[in-house]
Amino acid sequence: MPQEKKHEVKVSVQVLDLSKVGSGINLEIKSDGVMLGAMKIGHGSIRWRGASKQKFKRIGWAEFAKLMDEH
């Protein structure tokens, strides 16, 4: 029997060339149908907004790399 999906990620690409200002990839992340948050990936940073938050938190690429290396 196939395993049920637990996580779902919806992707929206605004512009294929991420070097242009305002372009990026938008992700909506859900677990068991419940929204965990949204992520915007762009040329200069990653931005994250939790499901219960209204504003995105900006994380620069160097800070993101450090954070991922620590985990």
DSSP file (Angstrom, degrees, kcal/mol; ACC not computed):
  #  RESIDUE AA STRUCTURE BP1 BP2  ACC     N-H-->O    O-->H-N    N-H-->O    O-->H-N    TCO  KAPPA ALPHA  PHI   PSI    X-CA   Y-CA   Z-CA
    1    1 A M              0   0    0      0, 0.0     2,-0.0     0, 0.0     0, 0.0   0.000 360.0 360.0 360.0 131.7    0.0    0.0    0.0
    2    2 A P        -     0   0    0      0, 0.0     2,-0.3     0, 0.0     0, 0.0  -0.337 360.0-112.1 -65.5 144.8    1.4    3.4   -0.9
    3    3 A Q        -     0   0    0      1,-0.1     2,-0.1    -2,-0.0     3,-0.1  -0.569  33.4-113.0 -76.8 138.8    2.4    5.7    1.9
    4    4 A E        -     0   0    0     -2,-0.3     2,-0.2     1,-0.1    -1,-0.1  -0.407  34.2-102.9 -70.2 146.9    0.2    8.8    2.3
    5    5 A K        +     0   0    0      1,-0.2    -1,-0.1    -2,-0.1     3,-0.1  -0.518  36.3 179.1 -69.6 133.7    1.9   12.2    1.7
    6    6 A K        +     0   0    0     -2,-0.2    26,-4.2     1,-0.2    27,-0.4   0.784  65.9  43.2-100.6 -40.8    2.7   14.0    4.9
    7    7 A H  E     -A   31   0A   0     24,-0.3     2,-0.4    25,-0.1    24,-0.2  -0.831  62.0-170.3-112.1 147.4    4.3   17.2    3.4
    8    8 A E  E     -A   30   0A   0     22,-2.5    22,-2.9    -2,-0.3     2,-0.5  -1.000   2.0-168.6-135.8 134.2    3.2   19.3    0.5
    9    9 A V  E     -A   29   0A   0     -2,-0.4     2,-0.5    20,-0.2    20,-0.2  -0.985   5.9-160.1-126.8 121.8    5.2   22.1   -1.1
   10   10 A K  E     -A   28   0A   0     18,-2.3    18,-2.1    -2,-0.5     2,-0.4  -0.880  14.7-157.2-100.0 128.9    3.5   24.5   -3.6
   11   11 A V  E     -A   27   0A   0     -2,-0.5     2,-0.4    16,-0.2    16,-0.2  -0.880  14.9-178.7-113.8 138.3    6.0   26.3   -5.9
   12   12 A S  E     -A   26   0A   0     14,-2.4    14,-3.2    -2,-0.4     2,-0.5  -0.980  10.0-160.7-133.8 121.3    5.5   29.5   -7.8
   13   13 A V  E     -A   25   0A   0     -2,-0.4    12,-0.2    12,-0.2     3,-0.1  -0.903   7.8-176.0-105.5 123.1    8.3   30.9  -10.0
   14   14 A Q  S    S-     0   0    0     10,-2.5     2,-0.3    -2,-0.5    -1,-0.2   0.895  73.8  -0.4 -84.0 -42.3    8.0   34.6  -10.8
   15   15 A V        -     0   0    0      9,-0.7    -1,-0.3     1,-0.1     9,-0.2  -0.989  59.2-139.1-147.9 138.2   11.0   35.0  -13.2
   16   16 A L  S    S+     0   0    0     -2,-0.3     2,-1.0    -3,-0.1    -1,-0.1   0.771  92.3  72.4 -71.4 -24.4   13.5   32.3  -14.3
   17   17 A D    >   -     0   0    0      1,-0.1     3,-1.6     7,-0.0    -1,-0.1  -0.789  64.0-172.0 -94.2  99.5   16.5   34.7  -14.0
   18   18 A L  T 3  S+     0   0    0     -2,-1.0    25,-0.5     1,-0.3     5,-0.2   0.554  74.5  76.6 -71.1  -6.6   17.0   35.1  -10.3
   19   19 A S  T 3  S+     0   0    0     23,-0.1     2,-0.3    24,-0.1    -1,-0.3   0.636  76.8  92.2 -79.0 -11.5   19.6   37.9  -10.8
   20   20 A K  S X  S-     0   0    0     -3,-1.6     3,-1.8     1,-0.1    23,-0.3  -0.631  89.4-104.3 -84.6 140.2   16.8   40.4  -11.6
   21   21 A V  T 3  S+     0   0    0     -2,-0.3     3,-0.1     1,-0.3    -1,-0.1  -0.361 104.9  19.7 -61.4 135.7   15.4   42.5   -8.7
   22   22 A G  T 3  S+     0   0    0      1,-0.3    -1,-0.3    -4,-0.1     2,-0.2   0.379  97.7 117.7  86.1  -4.4   11.9   41.3   -7.6
   23   23 A S    <   +     0   0    0     -3,-1.8    20,-0.4    -5,-0.2    -1,-0.3  -0.520  33.7 113.5 -89.9 163.6   12.3   37.8   -9.1
   24   24 A G        -     0   0    0     -9,-0.2   -10,-2.5    -2,-0.2    -9,-0.7  -0.977  58.9 -79.2 164.9-175.1   12.3   34.7   -7.1
   25   25 A I  E     -AB  13  41A   0     16,-2.5    16,-3.1    -2,-0.3     2,-0.5  -0.975  33.3-155.1-119.5 130.4   10.7   31.4   -6.1
   26   26 A N  E     -AB  12  40A   0    -14,-3.2   -14,-2.4    -2,-0.4     2,-0.4  -0.910  10.7-170.7-108.9 132.9    7.8   31.3   -3.7
   27   27 A L  E     -AB  11  39A   0     12,-3.2    12,-2.5    -2,-0.5     2,-0.5  -0.975  12.9-162.2-124.3 135.9    7.1   28.1   -1.7
   28   28 A E  E     -AB  10  38A   0    -18,-2.1   -18,-2.3    -2,-0.4     2,-0.5  -0.985  17.7-158.4-112.3 123.1    4.1   27.3    0.5
   29   29 A I  E     +AB   9  37A   0      8,-2.8     7,-3.1    -2,-0.5     8,-1.6  -0.893  13.9 175.6-111.3 127.3    4.9   24.4    2.9
   30   30 A K  E     -AB   8  35A   0    -22,-2.9   -22,-2.5    -2,-0.5     2,-0.4  -0.928  17.3-158.2-127.3 152.0    2.2   22.3    4.5
   31   31 A S  E >  S-AB   7  34A   0      3,-2.7     3,-2.1    -2,-0.3   -24,-0.3  -0.991  83.5 -14.5-129.4 123.1    2.3   19.2    6.8
   32   32 A D  T 3  S-     0   0    0    -26,-4.2   -25,-0.1    -2,-0.4     3,-0.1   0.857 130.1 -54.5  51.5  38.3   -0.7   17.0    6.9
   33   33 A G  T 3  S+     0   0    0    -27,-0.4     2,-0.5     1,-0.2    -1,-0.3   0.397 114.2 118.3  81.2  -2.9   -2.7   19.7    5.1
   34   34 A V  E <  S-B   31   0A   0     -3,-2.1    -3,-2.7     1,-0.0     2,-0.3  -0.850  70.5-115.8-101.5 129.3   -1.8   22.3    7.8
   35   35 A M  E     +B   30   0A   0     -2,-0.5    -5,-0.3    -5,-0.2    16,-0.1  -0.440  30.7 178.7 -66.1 123.7    0.2   25.4    6.6
   36   36 A L  E     -     0   0A   0     -7,-3.1    15,-1.8     1,-0.4     2,-0.3   0.810  56.7 -72.8 -90.1 -37.9    3.7   25.5    8.2
   37   37 A G  E     -BC  29  50A   0     -8,-1.6    -8,-2.8    13,-0.3    -1,-0.4  -0.982  41.2 -91.7 167.7-174.1    4.8   28.6    6.5
   38   38 A A  E     -BC  28  49A   0     11,-2.5    11,-2.5    -2,-0.3     2,-0.4  -0.973  25.5-161.2-132.4 145.7    6.0   30.3    3.3
   39   39 A M  E     -BC  27  48A   0    -12,-2.5   -12,-3.2    -2,-0.3     2,-0.5  -0.987   4.1-161.3-130.2 137.0    9.5   30.8    1.9
   40   40 A K  E     -BC  26  47A   0      7,-2.7     7,-2.6    -2,-0.4     2,-0.5  -0.982   9.1-163.7-117.0 123.9   10.7   33.3   -0.7
   41   41 A I  E     +BC  25  46A   0    -16,-3.1   -16,-2.5    -2,-0.5     2,-0.2  -0.934  22.2 155.7-111.3 121.8   14.0   32.5   -2.4
   42   42 A G        -     0   0    0      3,-2.5   -18,-0.1    -2,-0.5   -23,-0.1  -0.687  55.9 -84.3-133.9-174.0   15.7   35.3   -4.3
   43   43 A H  S    S+     0   0    0    -25,-0.5    18,-0.1   -20,-0.4   -24,-0.1   0.864 122.8  30.3 -63.1 -39.6   19.0   36.6   -5.5
   44   44 A G  S    S-     0   0    0      1,-0.2    17,-0.7    16,-0.1     2,-0.3   0.658 124.4 -15.0 -99.8 -17.7   20.0   38.3   -2.2
   45   45 A S  E     - D   0  60A   0     15,-0.2    -3,-2.5    16,-0.1     2,-0.4  -0.979  54.8-105.2-168.2 174.6   18.3   36.3    0.5
   46   46 A I  E     -CD  41  59A   0     13,-2.8    13,-3.1    -2,-0.3     2,-0.4  -0.959  31.4-159.7-113.5 138.3   15.8   33.8    1.7
   47   47 A R  E     -CD  40  58A   0     -7,-2.6    -7,-2.7    -2,-0.4     2,-0.4  -0.979   5.9-167.8-122.6 135.9   12.7   35.1    3.5
   48   48 A W  E     -CD  39  57A   0      9,-2.3     9,-3.3    -2,-0.4     2,-0.4  -0.958   8.6-176.1-124.8 138.8   10.6   32.9    5.8
   49   49 A R  E     -C   38   0A   0    -11,-2.5   -11,-2.5    -2,-0.4     7,-0.1  -0.968  22.2-136.1-134.1 118.2    7.1   33.6    7.3
   50   50 A G  E >   -C   37   0A   0     -2,-0.4     3,-1.8     5,-0.3   -13,-0.3  -0.249  32.4-102.2 -66.0 161.4    5.6   31.1    9.7
   51   51 A A  T 3  S+     0   0    0    -15,-1.8   -14,-0.1     1,-0.3    -1,-0.1   0.812 122.3  42.9 -57.4 -34.0    1.9   30.2    9.3
   52   52 A S  T 3  S+     0   0    0    -16,-0.2    -1,-0.3   -17,-0.0     2,-0.2   0.364 100.2  91.5 -96.3   6.2    0.8   32.5   12.1
   53   53 A K    <   -     0   0    0     -3,-1.8    -4,-0.1     1,-0.1     3,-0.0  -0.663  55.1-161.2-101.1 155.8    3.0   35.4   11.1
   54   54 A Q  S    S+     0   0    0     -2,-0.2     2,-0.3     1,-0.1    -1,-0.1   0.685  73.7  59.5-103.6 -26.1    2.2   38.3    8.8
   55   55 A K  S    S-     0   0    0     -7,-0.0    -5,-0.3    -5,-0.0     2,-0.3  -0.802  78.5-123.4-109.7 148.4    5.8   39.5    8.0
   56   56 A F        -     0   0    0     -2,-0.3     2,-0.5    -7,-0.1    -7,-0.2  -0.624  17.9-136.3 -83.8 144.4    8.6   37.7    6.4
   57   57 A K  E     -D   48   0A   0     -9,-3.3    -9,-2.3    -2,-0.3     2,-0.4  -0.901  20.7-137.8 -98.9 127.3   12.0   37.3    8.2
   58   58 A R  E     -D   47   0A   0     -2,-0.5     2,-0.4   -11,-0.2   -11,-0.2  -0.717  20.3-176.0 -90.4 132.5   14.9   38.0    5.9
   59   59 A I  E     -D   46   0A   0    -13,-3.1   -13,-2.8    -2,-0.4    -2,-0.0  -0.983  20.1-135.9-128.4 118.6   18.0   35.7    6.1
   60   60 A G  E  >  -D   45   0A   0     -2,-0.4     4,-2.6   -15,-0.2   -15,-0.2  -0.267  27.1-108.3 -68.1 160.4   21.0   36.5    4.0
   61   61 A W  H  > S+     0   0    0    -17,-0.7     4,-2.5     1,-0.2     5,-0.2   0.871 118.0  50.9 -60.9 -40.0   22.8   33.7    2.1
   62   62 A A  H  > S+     0   0    0      2,-0.2     4,-2.0     1,-0.2    -1,-0.2   0.921 113.0  45.9 -64.6 -42.9   25.9   33.7    4.4
   63   63 A E  H  > S+     0   0    0      2,-0.2     4,-2.4     1,-0.2    -2,-0.2   0.891 112.3  51.6 -65.9 -39.1   23.7   33.5    7.5
   64   64 A F  H  X S+     0   0    0     -4,-2.6     4,-2.5     2,-0.2    -2,-0.2   0.918 108.8  50.5 -62.6 -44.7   21.6   30.8    5.9
   65   65 A A  H  X S+     0   0    0     -4,-2.5     4,-2.2     2,-0.2    -2,-0.2   0.905 111.6  48.2 -60.2 -42.8   24.7   28.7    5.1
   66   66 A K  H  X S+     0   0    0     -4,-2.0     4,-1.7     2,-0.2    -1,-0.2   0.924 111.0  50.8 -63.3 -45.0   25.9   29.1    8.7
   67   67 A L  H  X S+     0   0    0     -4,-2.4     4,-0.9     1,-0.2    -2,-0.2   0.905 111.8  46.9 -60.4 -43.6   22.5   28.1   10.1
   68   68 A M  H  < S+     0   0    0     -4,-2.5     3,-0.4     1,-0.2    -1,-0.2   0.872 109.6  53.5 -69.0 -36.8   22.4   25.0    7.9
   69   69 A D  H  < S+     0   0    0     -4,-2.2    -1,-0.2     1,-0.2    -2,-0.2   0.828 105.5  55.1 -66.2 -30.9   26.0   24.0    8.8
   70   70 A E  H  <        0   0    0     -4,-1.7    -1,-0.2     1,-0.2    -2,-0.2   0.748 360.0 360.0 -73.1 -24.4   25.1   24.2   12.5
   71   71 A H     <        0   0    0     -4,-0.9    -1,-0.2    -3,-0.4    -2,-0.2   0.398 360.0 360.0-102.9 360.0   22.2   21.8   12.1
